[in-house]
Amino acid sequence: MRIISGKFGGRRFYPPADKWPTRPTTDIAKEGLYNILQNWIYFEAEIFLDLFGGTGNHCYEFISRGCRDATYVDRHRPAVSFVRKTAKELQIESELTIYAMDVFRFIKTNDKKYTTIFAGPPYDLKEIPELPMLILTSGLLVEEGMLILEHNPNHRFQNNPFFEQVRNYGETHFSFFIKK
């Protein structure tokens, strides 16, 4: 896996793959996503939240592009340990807050507001259809803030009142929602 752009652009990191329940975003899909985001947001001003953070891939990318306030949430202890280790190696501990906890508990108990939220849940998570409304009505996202949900082609969100668009990269789909 690699960081695409910014101060760590081109840097590779190698998470251990043994028995991890994570599904990292492919490089092709990630590159497509960040080509869109670089035209939509100003990374230096972002307060970023990565739910189901896995390898920390999206936090590294946001911080590499200038974000100074990123939050990572995942309950899988080996993934959290890997992200802590990588944050130390990249010397980004002051920009990255790490929570080792269940995402649904975090959503219910956290009171910080974010400008962009990325959620990359396991594709077999049964709550995926409800996840956008849960996040968008939780108070986590600022007005006009953006939620990006990574999912497979089995889910459609066009009827959600906050839905803006979907982008497809093979089996990886990114649905974009704006809190209005």
C-alpha positions, 0 to 999 in steps of 0.5 A: 500500500502507498500514500499517493500524494503530499509530503509522504507521497510515494511512501509504502507501508506494509500492514501484516495481513494474517487474519486481519478482518480489514479490506484496504481500499485498492490503489486504483480506487484510492487514487480515483477518490483522491483525484476527486477530493483534491478538487472539492476540499482544502486538506489543510482546513479539514477535520477528518474522521476515519471510521472502520479505519483498518490500516489507517490508509486514509488518515495517512493520505489526509495528513500527507496532504496537509490535514492537521487533525485526523481521527482514526477509529477501529476495534481490531487491536492489531490494526490499531497497534499497526496504526500507532506504530506507523504514526510514530514512524511518520512522526504524525502522532500530534495530528492523529488521534487513535481510538481502539473502539467499536465504531457504533459506540464511538458514534454514540459517545463522541461529541467532536465535529468533523468536516469530512468523514470516511467510512469503509466498513466491512462489506458484509456488515449488516448495518451498511444500509443504515450507516449513512443516516446514523452518521449524518444525524449523529451530530458528528458532521458539520453543516455542509460537511461530507460523508464518504461511504465505501461499499460494494455494488450491492448497496444503493443510496440514491434515495437518501436525502443527503446523497450527492453522487456515487463513483465506481471503481470496479467492485469498490463504490464511493457514495458521497453525502453532504449534510444540509 
